[in-house]
């Protein structure tokens, strides 16, 4: 997965602090990491370990990158 700004290499807790709207994207795909109290998993790992289809993974990647583009990132 290729996320803009190397976001895939960020811990999920840092992603949620900087971009809380990404939590909404993950929730739509039933990835419940938004409420995780540990939060040290990398975004790219969070997406890949949930056993999603390749299409769902691609959709998440596209939605997150589109969101970042719309924010001017």
DSSP file (Angstrom, degrees, kcal/mol; ACC not computed):
  #  RESIDUE AA STRUCTURE BP1 BP2  ACC     N-H-->O    O-->H-N    N-H-->O    O-->H-N    TCO  KAPPA ALPHA  PHI   PSI    X-CA   Y-CA   Z-CA
    1    1 A X              0   0    0      0, 0.0     2,-0.6     0, 0.0    43,-0.1   0.000 360.0 360.0 360.0 140.7    0.0    0.0    0.0
    2    2 A X        -     0   0    0      5,-0.0     2,-0.4     6,-0.0    63,-0.1  -0.928 360.0-178.1-120.8 106.3    1.2    3.5   -0.8
    3    3 A X    >   -     0   0    0     -2,-0.6     3,-1.1     1,-0.1     5,-0.3  -0.819  34.2-103.5-101.4 144.5   -0.3    6.3    1.3
    4    4 A X  G >  S+     0   0    0     -2,-0.4     3,-2.0     1,-0.2     4,-0.1  -0.228 103.7  19.1 -58.8 152.9    0.6    9.9    0.6
    5    5 A X  G 3  S-     0   0    0      1,-0.3    -1,-0.2     2,-0.1     0, 0.0   0.721 125.8 -77.9  59.4  24.5    3.1   11.5    3.0
    6    6 A X  G X  S+     0   0    0     -3,-1.1     3,-1.9     1,-0.1    -1,-0.3   0.800  84.3 153.8  55.3  29.7    4.4    8.1    4.1
    7    7 A X  G X   +     0   0    0     -3,-2.0     3,-1.8     1,-0.3    36,-0.5   0.773  59.7  70.1 -61.4 -26.3    1.3    7.9    6.3
    8    8 A X  G 3  S+     0   0    0      1,-0.3    36,-2.0    -5,-0.3    37,-0.4   0.740  94.8  55.5 -63.1 -21.7    1.4    4.1    6.1
    9    9 A X  G <  S+     0   0    0     -3,-1.9     2,-0.3    34,-0.2    -1,-0.3   0.335  89.1  99.7 -93.2   6.4    4.5    4.2    8.3
   10   10 A X  S <  S-     0   0    0     -3,-1.8    33,-2.4    -4,-0.1    34,-0.2  -0.673  82.9-107.1 -90.0 146.2    2.8    6.2   11.0
   11   11 A X  B >>  -A   42   0A   0     -2,-0.3     4,-2.0    31,-0.2     3,-0.8  -0.481  31.0-119.3 -65.9 142.6    1.4    4.5   14.2
   12   12 A X  H 3> S+     0   0    0     29,-3.2     4,-2.4     1,-0.3     5,-0.2   0.836 113.1  58.2 -57.6 -34.6   -2.4    4.4   14.0
   13   13 A X  H 3> S+     0   0    0     26,-2.1     4,-1.6     1,-0.2    -1,-0.3   0.883 107.7  46.8 -64.2 -36.4   -2.6    6.5   17.2
   14   14 A X  H <> S+     0   0    0     -3,-0.8     4,-2.3    25,-0.4     5,-0.2   0.864 110.1  53.1 -71.9 -36.4   -0.7    9.3   15.5
   15   15 A X  H  X S+     0   0    0     -4,-2.0     4,-3.3     1,-0.2     7,-0.2   0.932 109.2  49.5 -60.9 -45.6   -2.8    9.0   12.3
   16   16 A X  H  < S+     0   0    0     -4,-2.4    -2,-0.2     1,-0.2    -1,-0.2   0.850 111.5  48.7 -65.8 -35.0   -6.0    9.4   14.4
   17   17 A X  H  < S+     0   0    0     -4,-1.6     3,-0.4    -5,-0.2    -1,-0.2   0.931 121.3  34.5 -68.9 -44.9   -4.6   12.5   16.2
   18   18 A X  H  < S+     0   0    0     -4,-2.3    -2,-0.2     1,-0.2    -3,-0.2   0.827 136.0  20.1 -80.4 -32.9   -3.5   14.2   13.0
   19   19 A X    ><  +     0   0    0     -4,-3.3     3,-2.0    -5,-0.2     4,-0.5  -0.582  62.8 169.9-138.7  70.6   -6.3   13.0   10.7
   20   20 A X  T >> S+     0   0    0     -3,-0.4     3,-1.2     1,-0.3     4,-0.6   0.773  75.0  69.5 -58.4 -25.5   -9.4   11.8   12.8
   21   21 A X  H >> S+     0   0    0      1,-0.3     4,-1.2     2,-0.2     3,-0.6   0.766  85.6  68.1 -65.1 -23.9  -11.5   11.6    9.6
   22   22 A X  H <> S+     0   0    0     -3,-2.0     4,-2.5     1,-0.2    -1,-0.3   0.818  90.0  64.5 -64.5 -28.5   -9.4    8.6    8.5
   23   23 A X  H <> S+     0   0    0     -3,-1.2     4,-2.6    -4,-0.5    -1,-0.2   0.873  98.1  53.6 -59.1 -37.7  -11.0    6.8   11.4
   24   24 A X  H <X S+     0   0    0     -3,-0.6     4,-1.8    -4,-0.6    -1,-0.2   0.894 107.9  50.2 -64.3 -39.7  -14.3    7.1    9.7
   25   25 A X  H  X S+     0   0    0     -4,-1.2     4,-0.8     2,-0.2    -2,-0.2   0.948 112.8  45.9 -62.7 -48.6  -12.9    5.5    6.5
   26   26 A X  H ><>S+     0   0    0     -4,-2.5     5,-2.3     1,-0.2     3,-0.9   0.899 109.6  55.1 -62.7 -40.7  -11.5    2.6    8.5
   27   27 A X  H ><5S+     0   0    0     -4,-2.6     3,-2.1     1,-0.3    -1,-0.2   0.867  99.6  60.3 -61.4 -36.7  -14.7    2.1   10.4
   28   28 A X  H 3<5S+     0   0    0     -4,-1.8    -1,-0.3     1,-0.3    -2,-0.2   0.781 107.1  46.8 -62.9 -24.5  -16.7    1.8    7.2
   29   29 A X  T <<5S-     0   0    0     -3,-0.9    -1,-0.3    -4,-0.8    -2,-0.2   0.160 122.5-108.7-101.5  16.8  -14.5   -1.2    6.4
   30   30 A X  T < 5 +     0   0    0     -3,-2.1     2,-0.8     1,-0.2    -3,-0.2   0.829  69.1 146.9  59.8  37.0  -15.0   -2.6    9.9
   31   31 A X    > < -     0   0    0     -5,-2.3     3,-0.5    -8,-0.1    -1,-0.2  -0.907  28.5-170.1-100.6 107.3  -11.5   -1.9   11.1
   32   32 A X  G >   +     0   0    0     -2,-0.8     3,-1.1     1,-0.2     4,-0.2   0.099  50.9 112.7 -89.7  22.9  -11.9   -1.1   14.7
   33   33 A X  G >   +     0   0    0      1,-0.2     3,-1.3     2,-0.2    -1,-0.2   0.648  56.6  83.3 -70.2 -13.3   -8.4    0.2   15.4
   34   34 A X  G <  S+     0   0    0     -3,-0.5    -1,-0.2     1,-0.3    -2,-0.1   0.856  96.4  40.4 -59.6 -35.3   -9.8    3.7   16.0
   35   35 A X  G <  S+     0   0    0     -3,-1.1    -1,-0.3     2,-0.0    -2,-0.2   0.387  85.0 128.3 -95.9   3.7  -10.7    2.8   19.6
   36   36 A X    <   -     0   0    0     -3,-1.3    -3,-0.0    -4,-0.2     0, 0.0  -0.371  48.5-155.1 -62.7 134.4   -7.5    0.8   20.3
   37   37 A X  S    S+     0   0    0      1,-0.1    -1,-0.1    -2,-0.1    -4,-0.0   0.644  91.0  50.8 -86.2 -16.3   -5.8    1.9   23.4
   38   38 A X  S    S+     0   0    0      1,-0.0    -1,-0.1   -25,-0.0   -25,-0.1   0.950  72.9 173.3 -83.6 -60.8   -2.3    0.7   22.4
   39   39 A X        +     0   0    0      1,-0.1   -26,-2.1    -6,-0.1   -25,-0.4   0.675  33.3 120.9  68.9  22.0   -2.3    2.3   18.9
   40   40 A X        +     0   0    0    -29,-0.2    -1,-0.1   -28,-0.2     2,-0.1   0.566  39.4 109.2 -95.8  -7.5    1.3    1.4   17.9
   41   41 A X  S    S-     0   0    0    -30,-0.1   -29,-3.2     1,-0.1   -28,-0.2  -0.384  75.5-112.4 -65.2 144.2    0.5   -0.6   14.8
   42   42 A X  B >>  -A   11   0A   0    -31,-0.3     4,-2.7     1,-0.1     3,-0.5  -0.499  21.3-119.0 -75.6 148.3    1.4    1.1   11.6
   43   43 A X  H 3> S+     0   0    0    -33,-2.4     4,-2.0   -36,-0.5     5,-0.2   0.906 114.5  53.2 -54.5 -44.7   -1.5    2.2    9.3
   44   44 A X  H 3> S+     0   0    0    -36,-2.0     4,-1.6     1,-0.2    -1,-0.2   0.847 112.3  45.2 -62.9 -32.4   -0.3    0.0    6.5
   45   45 A X  H <> S+     0   0    0     -3,-0.5     4,-2.5   -37,-0.4    -1,-0.2   0.869 107.0  58.2 -76.6 -37.9   -0.2   -3.0    8.8
   46   46 A X  H  < S+     0   0    0     -4,-2.7     4,-0.4     1,-0.2    -2,-0.2   0.911 111.5  42.6 -56.5 -43.6   -3.6   -2.2   10.3
   47   47 A X  H >< S+     0   0    0     -4,-2.0     3,-0.7    -5,-0.2     5,-0.5   0.922 116.5  46.4 -70.8 -43.5   -5.2   -2.4    6.9
   48   48 A X  H >< S+     0   0    0     -4,-1.6     3,-0.8     1,-0.2    -2,-0.2   0.803 105.7  57.4 -74.6 -28.8   -3.3   -5.5    5.7
   49   49 A X  T 3< S+     0   0    0     -4,-2.5    -1,-0.2     1,-0.2    -2,-0.1   0.546  87.5  77.7 -81.8  -5.0   -3.8   -7.7    8.8
   50   50 A X  T <  S-     0   0    0     -3,-0.7    -1,-0.2    -4,-0.4    -2,-0.1   0.351 101.1-119.9 -90.0   9.2   -7.6   -7.5    8.8
   51   51 A X    <   +     0   0    0     -3,-0.8    -2,-0.1     1,-0.2    -3,-0.1   0.817  53.2 163.9  63.9  32.4   -8.0  -10.0    6.0
   52   52 A X        -     0   0    0     -5,-0.5    -1,-0.2     1,-0.1     2,-0.0  -0.383  43.5 -97.2 -77.3 160.1   -9.8   -7.7    3.7
   53   53 A X     >  -     0   0    0      1,-0.1     4,-2.5    -2,-0.1     5,-0.2  -0.327  33.7-110.6 -68.4 160.3  -10.2   -8.4    0.0
   54   54 A X  H  > S+     0   0    0      1,-0.2     4,-2.5     2,-0.2     5,-0.2   0.867 120.9  55.2 -60.5 -35.5   -7.7   -6.8   -2.4
   55   55 A X  H  > S+     0   0    0      2,-0.2     4,-2.4     1,-0.2    -1,-0.2   0.924 108.2  46.9 -63.8 -44.4  -10.5   -4.6   -3.6
   56   56 A X  H  > S+     0   0    0      2,-0.2     4,-2.5     1,-0.2    -2,-0.2   0.908 112.0  50.6 -64.8 -41.0  -11.3   -3.3   -0.1
   57   57 A X  H  X S+     0   0    0     -4,-2.5     4,-2.5     1,-0.2    -2,-0.2   0.927 111.7  47.9 -60.7 -43.9   -7.6   -2.7    0.6
   58   58 A X  H  X S+     0   0    0     -4,-2.5     4,-2.5     1,-0.2    -2,-0.2   0.882 110.9  51.6 -64.2 -38.1   -7.4   -0.7   -2.7
   59   59 A X  H  X S+     0   0    0     -4,-2.4     4,-2.8     2,-0.2    -2,-0.2   0.902 109.8  48.7 -65.8 -41.1  -10.5    1.2   -1.8
   60   60 A X  H  X S+     0   0    0     -4,-2.5     4,-2.7     2,-0.2     5,-0.3   0.942 112.2  49.0 -62.7 -47.0   -9.2    2.2    1.6
   61   61 A X  H  X S+     0   0    0     -4,-2.5     4,-2.5     1,-0.2     5,-0.2   0.930 114.0  46.2 -57.7 -46.6   -5.9    3.3    0.0
   62   62 A X  H  X S+     0   0    0     -4,-2.5     4,-2.6     2,-0.2     5,-0.2   0.920 112.9  49.0 -64.2 -44.6   -7.7    5.4   -2.6
   63   63 A X  H  X S+     0   0    0     -4,-2.8     4,-2.5     2,-0.2    -2,-0.2   0.916 113.4  46.3 -63.3 -43.5  -10.1    6.9    0.0
   64   64 A X  H  X S+     0   0    0     -4,-2.7     4,-2.5     2,-0.2    -1,-0.2   0.935 114.6  46.8 -65.6 -45.4   -7.3    7.9    2.3
   65   65 A X  H  X S+     0   0    0     -4,-2.5     4,-2.3    -5,-0.3    -2,-0.2   0.882 112.6  50.1 -65.3 -37.0   -5.2    9.3   -0.4
   66   66 A X  H  X S+     0   0    0     -4,-2.6     4,-2.5    -5,-0.2    -1,-0.2   0.922 110.2  50.7 -64.3 -43.8   -8.2   11.2   -1.9
   67   67 A X  H  X S+     0   0    0     -4,-2.5     4,-1.5     1,-0.2    -2,-0.2   0.927 110.9  48.4 -58.5 -46.5   -8.9   12.6    1.6
   68   68 A X  H  <>S+     0   0    0     -4,-2.5     5,-2.9     1,-0.2     4,-0.3   0.893 110.8  51.0 -63.2 -40.2   -5.3   13.8    2.0
   69   69 A X  H ><5S+     0   0    0     -4,-2.3     3,-1.5     1,-0.2    -1,-0.2   0.916 107.9  52.3 -62.4 -43.3   -5.3   15.4   -1.5
   70   70 A X  H 3<5S+     0   0    0     -4,-2.5    -1,-0.2     1,-0.3    -2,-0.2   0.802 106.9  53.6 -64.4 -28.2   -8.5   17.3   -0.6
   71   71 A X  T 3<5S-     0   0    0     -4,-1.5    -1,-0.3    -5,-0.2    -2,-0.2   0.510 121.4-110.6 -81.5  -4.5   -6.8   18.5    2.5
   72   72 A X  T < 5       0   0    0     -3,-1.5    -3,-0.2    -4,-0.3    -2,-0.1   0.732 360.0 360.0  82.7  22.7   -4.0   19.8    0.4
   73   73 A X      <       0   0    0     -5,-2.9    -4,-0.2    -6,-0.2   -68,-0.1   0.428 360.0 360.0 -91.6 360.0   -1.5   17.3    1.7
